[in-house]
Amino acid sequence: MSSATELTQTPQTDQEPDDIEVSLYEARKKIQPRSVTGTFVKWRWALVWVTQILFYGVPWFNWNGRQAVLFDLLSRRFYLGGLVLYPQDFVYLTGLLVMSALSLFLFTAVAGRLWCGYACPQTVYTEIFMWFEKYFEGDRAARIRLDDAPLSGAKFARRGAKHLAWVVFALWTGFTFVGYFTPIRNQFSEVLSGSLGAWQTFWIFFYSFATYGNAGFMREQVCKYMCPYARFQSAMFDKDTLIVTYDTARGEPRGSRGKKVDYKEKGLGACVDCTLCVQVCPTGIDIRKGLQYECIGCGACADVCDEVMDKFGYERGLVKYSTQNAMTNGWNRSQIVQRAMRPRVLIYSTILAAIAVAVGVSLYMRVPMKVDVIRDRGALARMVEQGRIENVYRLQIMNATEQKQDVTIAVEGMPGIVLASEPTVEVLPTEVRTLAVRVQIPPSNDSGAHPIVFKLQSQNDPAIHLDEKTTFLVPR
């Protein structure tokens, strides 16, 4: 082994060369995508605006005097509008993750990598960073010339301004991200005063660095080599999945020609071999070679190809969204839509709808108060005055509303069982209140563990009531 990139083999005969060098990898070639306009580009930028307005704007909205969306890890409370969730509500997060996965499967089965091409954070932030790059360094040709030019004051100024814009945008992104986990208004004040906590500072810079590196430098490398979705997407594709396709029958044989030339007389196809579809591709692939795992389905090649077809007076759609079956059988749009409602799509849709309804109904019927009953390990069972038997419990009452609740506590399940502690407790808004309660029964020879039930009722809202089972121990 002569180097990390070369493999030297011993010659087998006198006629063979002394050394055979085989490259184990190819150095990355920087991709400078060409700007393009068109329907799919407009859709992509529309989603960039929508997603980023939501991402940067939502943390600043207030609800009942606090941040509307806040995942407060320190106090273990999660606020989603009027909902207050606790770690015990993890089932809803599970339902959300399952729905997200099924949605991804459904969209992929129907229309390929829509998520990757239009809404994935890597795609969105790469688009934004490339906009900064184009603003400071010019179009594709100007950027390529700047790459090849020697270092100069002008080049340093342009590159410096671009990187400064990237850093500022990345820092604001990291600040906003952390603002979903700590109150963003307080965080902003702490940044201005220089009193920001160590963990907040770490995560702001960590997320900023990730944004700066992934969107500014790695770009298509993340989609091609780091993202697992590119690897297993083929398992969700079939011949009726909408993908960006090149019409080989119409386009081949490709070749350059003038606008006034009748390409059919010259035996050419509709493709003028301008390579613009390659130049606009953010991952640098040639769609004319067929579907490739690097394709993120953004449709940029379809937009630029339609522009070329318009200039030559040809019919649009040489590169377009279609399916393999449609290209093979010559189906029209209505036939493609009909075929989209196939069994796997219906199964995904049915399961997704069922889970969404179940989560929605569960949230609607959810009692906004929880209680955990924990037996006091220091005093499992003891004899008190008049021979009564007493057990001590710790009740952890979680108020998932933003109003104070006066809670009445009662206990049932055994003859003569009574609560020997204060029967009413005040639980402040979104408070977790822990208290010790004593439960007693008359003298009994019936030893062992007996089931009992704690019954909690809010005096402020009759709809809020809970029953929590536990056991009462009678010693021998």
Phi, psi and omega in degrees: 000111184275334178198178181290342185243005183231145178235118183261129180246146178286130181299140182269328180224171180291334182282340182282151178295157181296319183232139173241119182258126180241121179285126181276339175204161180251132179298143182296132174262125183296131181262126176244089184296142177280144177289147181212153175239158179153181185299312185289326175296319178297319177297319182295316180289328175299318179288328174301312181295315182296311183295321183282327174298318177294313184298312184278338185266324186303318182298342183271353178279142179252154178216119181053040176081009177221172182297132186295318179238112183211124175258084187280093183290330182295314180265001178058048175227142180236122183253124176231091185062239179275356180272137172240115184247149179243169177305333178293346178267024182302335181300328180289324175296320177300315178298320179295318180294320178296318178296322178296317179296315179295323177298318178297316178299317182295309182297323180292318179296325182278309190222033172067217188271057178300318181300314182297317187282340189230330188231351180298135179306324179297317178293315183298310183288330174295319176300316181294316180294325178290331175295316175301317181298316179294322181296318185270332186245351178098189183284186186302313181297319180295323180291320178296317178297321179294322177299320184277343184286149176291160180297131179215174179298318181294318180294317179298320181295316180295313180295320180297317179296320179297312182293326176297317177297318178299314182296315180298315179296318180295319178296320178294324177295314178297319177299316180294319180301312179294333178295347174279347184245343171228147182307120191291329179291318176295321179297320180297317178296321180293324177296316181295325181271354180074023182248023181294139181293162184295316182291321177298316179299316180301310185289328175299311181289325179296311181292325177296316179297319179297317179296313181298315182288314184291314184276332183271326188238310188284316174045249186294341179296326177297315182291324187275326189237334185260327184281122180290339183299325179297334184277323183254008180297328183298335178291339181257355178272151166216187185285357176249014177275132177290124178222164174285120187232153175252129181280092184297318182299324181274327187273335184262151355285136181282162178172153179283154180194166175278165183293331184267001182278136174278102187294336180290324178294329180274000179075027180255162173268186184285341181287123181271003177057044180278344182062014178295331179296330177282321184293330181269350185289125181291342177253001172075024181264165176254107185296341181290348177272005179098179181295131179230149184296338179288340183294126179261006174068031183282338177082008180298321179295325178293321179296312184289326178294321177298323177297317180294317179299322178296319181295326180270356181075023179265164176291139177291168173096016175295321169243126187200172171279122178203185178242161179297320178295321180294320179292323181288319187260357179069038181287153174268182186296319181296323178292324177295317180296317179299319182289339180296330180274064181261171188306314184296324178292318179295322179294312178302315183296318181295313180296317180298316179295320180297316180293320179298318178294317181298316179295318180297315179295319179298318178295322180293322183270359183296132176278122185282041175204142180229156178217136172244130180253121181237128179289138177290112184289342180282341181210084182295312179205143181207159176268134178238195184304147179061024176072011180290151180257132185234136169243146179246134181233155172248121179258127175251106184258123181251116178270108181266023175243168179256028174233150177295139179238127172264112189253128175266132182248131176224165181221141181221166172129343180221151179299128176074011181289137181220159174265120183267005178252177179300127186280349182235137180226144179261128179241119184289165180305132180053025181270149169252109185254125178249129180215153177265134178233145180250132180240133183232151172228160176297163177309137184212143176262000183276080186287162178118189180262130182238135181289135174225170183226128170272132181242121181246135181223128176282133176280344182270332183219107182301338181285346182264104177210146185225145170239126181233122183275148173203194179231151176247127183264129175249116183291161179285000000 
